[in-house]
Amino acid sequence: MHSVGVIGLCSEDILFYKNLSWLNLCIVTILFFINFNPMPLKLVLIFLLLMIGGFFVEFLGVRTDKIFGDYAYTDVLGYQIGDVPIVIALNWAVLSISCAIIAAKNYSNLVLQLLSGGMMLVLIDVFLEPSAKILGFWKWYNNEIPLQNYFAWFFIGTVFIFICLKFLREIDNKLAYWIVGIQLLFFSIINLFL
């Protein structure tokens, strides 16, 4: 799916593929859920909590400029509520749970789990931000990404990772590694070729 996106985004049909980005994020979310077997109710509840939390911080972010910096979403990522695309909330939840799963698998110490999970989210954002600018997902009003954006990602992400580790400790999803790895690879390729 991401390979089709890379090829499409590097072609003459970039507008068509760019406008399907929201659909790709929805499909990734569905695949993510399909890979939980069984799917405990608390996973669904935590996912909804993270989605609402992600939406809330983004809503405050675009309204106040105090969280991530001075930015605004375009219409490329689909349906919005309060100037925030719904898929952004989905992505916060999927990435937070994925990074928590990876951190829990690699470290037994809670502090290391929190730090590594938060840093994974920041690393994803480091690769995502230039691509998002190129693809027109959102725009920074001063045309540069402020450091406060990365600090916010780390702080918010670490809180979300903590919630996941607290309530979803026994959860596993082999797709978590793929989601993080493919997003890093996808945005790296976009940054190199567009």
PELIN-V135980 format. One record per residue. RES is the residue in one letter. PSI is psi as a letter, one per 20 degrees, with the letter a starting at -180 (none if undefined). OMEGA is omega in whole degrees, 0 to 359 (* if undefined). Layout:
BEGIN
RES_PSI_OMEGA + RES_PSI_OMEGA
END
This chain:
BEGIN
M_g_179 + H_h_179 + S_h_175 + V_g_178 + G_g_180 + V_g_180 + I_g_180 + G_g_181 + L_h_178 + C_j_181 + S_a_177 + E_i_180 + D_k_185 + I_g_182 + L_g_179 + F_g_183 + Y_h_178 + K_g_181 + N_i_175 + L_j_183 + S_g_180 + W_h_180 + L_g_177 + N_g_179 + L_h_177 + C_g_179 + I_g_177 + V_g_179 + T_g_179 + I_g_179 + L_h_178 + F_g_181 + F_h_179 + I_h_182 + N_j_171 + F_o_181 + N_o_0 + P_r_179 + M_o_181 + P_q_179 + L_h_182 + K_h_175 + L_g_180 + V_g_180 + L_g_178 + I_h_177 + F_g_179 + L_g_178 + L_g_180 + L_h_177 + M_g_179 + I_g_178 + G_g_178 + G_g_178 + F_g_183 + F_g_181 + V_h_177 + E_h_178 + F_g_177 + L_h_180 + G_g_181 + V_h_181 + R_h_190 + T_i_185 + D_j_187 + K_h_186 + I_f_184 + F_h_186 + G_a_185 + D_n_183 + Y_r_176 + A_q_177 + Y_q_171 + T_a_180 + D_j_184 + V_h_185 + L_j_172 + G_b_187 + Y_p_182 + Q_q_168 + I_p_180 + G_k_179 + D_j_177 + V_p_178 + P_p_180 + I_h_182 + V_h_176 + I_g_177 + A_g_176 + L_g_183 + N_h_176 + W_g_182 + A_g_181 + V_g_181 + L_h_180 + S_g_180 + I_g_179 + S_g_180 + C_h_177 + A_g_178 + I_g_181 + I_g_180 + A_g_181 + A_h_179 + K_h_186 + N_i_182 + Y_q_177 + S_i_181 + N_p_183 + L_g_181 + V_g_178 + L_h_176 + Q_g_180 + L_g_181 + L_g_182 + S_h_177 + G_g_178 + G_g_179 + M_h_176 + M_g_179 + L_g_178 + V_g_179 + L_g_176 + I_g_181 + D_h_177 + V_g_179 + F_h_182 + L_g_188 + E_g_179 + P_h_179 + S_g_180 + A_h_177 + K_g_180 + I_g_184 + L_i_177 + G_k_178 + F_g_176 + W_r_180 + K_q_174 + W_p_186 + Y_h_177 + N_j_176 + N_j_171 + E_q_184 + I_o_182 + P_q_177 + L_h_180 + Q_h_177 + N_g_182 + Y_h_175 + F_g_178 + A_g_177 + W_g_181 + F_g_183 + F_g_181 + I_g_180 + G_g_180 + T_h_175 + V_g_179 + F_h_178 + I_g_179 + F_g_178 + I_g_179 + C_g_182 + L_h_180 + K_g_188 + F_i_183 + L_k_187 + R_g_185 + E_j_182 + I_q_175 + D_q_177 + N_o_182 + K_h_179 + L_i_181 + A_g_179 + Y_g_180 + W_g_182 + I_g_181 + V_g_182 + G_g_181 + I_h_178 + Q_g_178 + L_g_179 + L_g_180 + F_g_183 + F_h_174 + S_g_180 + I_g_178 + I_g_180 + N_h_181 + L_h_190 + F_i_178 + L_none_*
END
